[in-house]
């Protein structure tokens, strides 16, 4: 695999739900730490493609992971990409 363009392989990325589960957080606790409502977190976990940079920064800080290792998009798109 050529990594000269510094792109992270899709298999090394995590969805927001995956990050939350790996951190041992339920949706209520995660939404409180992210300073958003639980329904907003549920929406983000289904499709995170429209997050603002400030929201992305909160996610990277809460889950302590670089932005490049987070998949931002719909769960459906992630599933399609990972199966390739």
Steps between C-alpha positions, in 0.01 A plus 500: 500500500638837398481742793704776334192723484452467881146368464370277776357168376125468554550191719698713748215748543229494765138611492371725777299211644807279502702766682228544760473127563879459517509781757245310711244778480126481458325757282389709796849539644660557159244766407560678833877501444454627144255765629224390263162336545461124485287524181778706338756233589270233357476702178880545486552127554279427199651769277786725604564652159367847590695568820658843536871524576423603860291183541773286344751652741278410796476141374877469460555642849241285675612176334869598492555399139632694200239617252661294223402179680131588521258419220271796441202397290201272511515151645376370166791664316747358753359149460526524121861624515614241752361214286709601197 
